Amino acid sequence: MSPIEDAQIEVCRRLGTVYDLPNPEDRVGIALQTAGQWPLNALRHPKESGTCGWYLWWGDTWNDGLDFFKPLHVEHLREHCPEIMAYLALPAGWRVQLAPGHEDVWYDPELFNI
């Protein structure tokens, strides 16, 4: 196993949840135009139509506009957002917020009401 896989297993074990790693060819929604800001925010909706349910953005700004999130294959997250890799196996319903010296991970059942 790779160090990333070990970290993913550990995160799921620590949080007492199942391991649900997306396929590399699945897509995430990512707001690359916000990269470089803090915090990194991520949430996972249920899988749908080739997406794995993950949406990622940086900073305090969330935008419901259709052009805010762009599709990106999971396999490219190592390059564009390596900080999220340890959390990718969390199943639908989980949220993550990361910043230097800060980690907040919680279950949000509202993510099933889309």
C-alpha positions as CSV (number, residue, x, y, z in Angstrom):
1,M,0.0,0.0,0.0
2,S,1.1,3.6,-0.6
3,P,1.4,6.2,2.1
4,I,-1.7,7.9,0.7
5,E,-3.7,4.7,0.9
6,D,-2.5,4.2,4.5
7,A,-3.5,7.8,5.4
8,Q,-7.0,7.2,3.8
9,I,-7.5,4.0,5.8
10,E,-6.4,5.8,9.0
11,V,-8.8,8.7,8.5
12,C,-11.8,6.4,8.0
13,R,-10.7,4.3,10.9
14,R,-10.3,7.3,13.2
15,L,-13.7,8.7,12.2
16,G,-15.4,5.3,12.5
17,T,-16.7,5.2,8.9
18,V,-16.6,3.0,5.9
19,Y,-13.8,3.4,3.3
20,D,-15.3,4.6,0.0
21,L,-12.5,5.7,-2.3
22,P,-13.6,7.1,-5.7
23,N,-12.4,5.6,-8.9
24,P,-9.5,7.6,-10.6
25,E,-11.7,8.3,-13.6
26,D,-14.5,9.7,-11.6
27,R,-14.9,13.4,-11.5
28,V,-14.8,16.0,-8.6
29,G,-16.1,19.5,-8.8
30,I,-13.3,21.9,-8.0
31,A,-13.0,25.7,-7.9
32,L,-9.4,26.0,-9.0
33,Q,-9.8,29.8,-9.3
34,T,-9.9,29.9,-5.5
35,A,-6.7,27.9,-5.0
36,G,-4.1,29.4,-2.7
37,Q,-6.6,30.7,-0.2
38,W,-7.4,29.2,3.2
39,P,-9.2,27.2,4.4
40,L,-9.5,24.3,1.9
41,N,-13.2,23.2,2.0
42,A,-14.5,19.9,0.8
43,L,-17.8,18.1,0.9
44,R,-19.1,14.9,-0.5
45,H,-22.6,14.4,-1.9
46,P,-23.8,11.0,-3.1
47,K,-22.3,9.8,-6.3
48,E,-24.1,10.7,-9.5
49,S,-23.5,10.4,-13.3
50,G,-19.8,9.8,-13.3
51,T,-19.0,12.2,-10.4
52,C,-17.8,10.9,-7.1
53,G,-19.7,13.5,-5.1
54,W,-16.7,15.5,-3.9
55,Y,-16.7,19.3,-4.3
56,L,-13.6,21.4,-3.3
57,W,-12.9,25.1,-3.0
58,W,-10.6,27.3,-1.1
59,G,-11.4,30.4,1.0
60,D,-14.6,31.6,2.6
61,T,-16.5,32.1,-0.7
62,W,-19.0,29.6,-1.9
63,N,-20.7,30.4,-5.2
64,D,-23.8,28.5,-6.5
65,G,-23.1,29.7,-10.0
66,L,-22.9,27.0,-12.7
67,D,-19.3,28.1,-13.6
68,F,-17.9,28.0,-10.0
69,F,-17.0,24.3,-10.0
70,K,-15.2,22.7,-12.9
71,P,-14.9,18.9,-13.4
72,L,-11.6,17.3,-12.7
73,H,-10.7,13.6,-12.7
74,V,-9.9,12.2,-9.3
75,E,-6.5,11.0,-10.6
76,H,-5.5,14.7,-11.1
77,L,-6.1,15.7,-7.5
78,R,-2.6,14.8,-6.4
79,E,-1.3,17.6,-8.6
80,H,-4.1,20.2,-8.0
81,C,-5.0,19.5,-4.3
82,P,-2.7,17.1,-2.6
83,E,-4.0,18.2,0.9
84,I,-7.3,16.4,0.3
85,M,-5.8,13.0,-0.7
86,A,-6.0,11.6,2.9
87,Y,-9.7,12.3,3.1
88,L,-10.9,11.1,-0.3
89,A,-12.1,7.7,1.0
90,L,-14.7,9.4,3.3
91,P,-18.2,8.4,2.1
92,A,-21.0,10.8,1.1
93,G,-22.1,13.0,3.9
94,W,-18.7,14.1,5.1
95,R,-17.2,17.6,5.2
96,V,-13.6,18.6,5.5
97,Q,-12.0,22.0,6.3
98,L,-8.2,22.3,6.3
99,A,-5.8,25.1,7.0
100,P,-2.2,25.3,8.4
101,G,-2.5,23.8,11.9
102,H,-6.3,23.2,11.5
103,E,-8.3,20.1,10.6
104,D,-12.1,19.9,11.0
105,V,-13.9,16.8,9.7
106,W,-17.5,16.2,10.4
107,Y,-20.6,14.3,9.2
108,D,-23.4,16.4,7.7
109,P,-26.6,14.5,6.9
110,E,-27.9,17.6,5.0
111,L,-25.5,16.7,2.2
112,F,-28.0,14.0,1.2
113,N,-30.7,16.7,0.6
114,I,-29.7,18.0,-2.8
